[in-house]
């Protein structure tokens, strides 16, 4: 177990969300080929697939203003999130929990609030497994992200 798990986890969270807010396309540098990202239920395996996920994409026509009034807010929000088509993002982490793992990796769990473009503020949760590298640093081996949006 890594005795510095709390400090490493906290420093990682600060770095990750600063990068997410400033240039989300650079987040792929924190992953490797064995990394697995699950973002709003969609999975990407490997650094190249994850890099593609973080590239900004144009929103599909189903989310354009002329069609959005026919869709529930949850559906429009989900579309922009699954394609990561937003340009501006503000993130506030309200809690970070870190746990050491027997193999030297670190489990990190984050809850917070997030706002993209002109969308309303939303809650989110995200968990990471940070795996050690032979060089002594860490990379994201596993990453799961979910918005706290419920469609009742």
Order of alpha helices (4+ residues) and beta strands (2+ residues): alpha-beta-beta-alpha-alpha-alpha-beta-beta-beta-beta
